[in-house]
Structure formats: structure tokens, C-alpha cells
Amino acid sequence: MDGNKRQNVKQGIHVMIVQKHDQLTGKLTEGTVESILTNSSTHPHGIKVRLVDGTVGRVKQILP
């Protein structure tokens, strides 16, 4: 599923995100979405979210 579209990202789903300081390396962090921080319907680098543990990043993968 596409992490660039806000309609695909919901609270409680399991995702892989890239944090700001990991953008150059592409290291992904796994977690559950607590809140959606991007207001627009799409974003080319991924929808920005806050995970349950407080980590903020952009959605790269939506996990089943």
C-alpha cells in the first residue's frame, strides 16, 4: 500500500517509517501509528506520522 497517500494511513496500523536523521541511510523504524501529522492528502516523501513510542517520521511501508 502507498505511504504517500493520507487516505491509506490510519491510526493503529503497523508501518515502517524513516526518521529525519536516517533519511540519508534509509534506515527504517517499525511501529504503530498514534497520530498523523501531515495535513495534505499526499506527500512525495511519505505521510509524516507519530508512532505510539513517540518517534516521528515519514511512512515508507504499510505492513499487513
Order of alpha helices (4+ residues) and beta strands (2+ residues): beta-beta-beta-beta
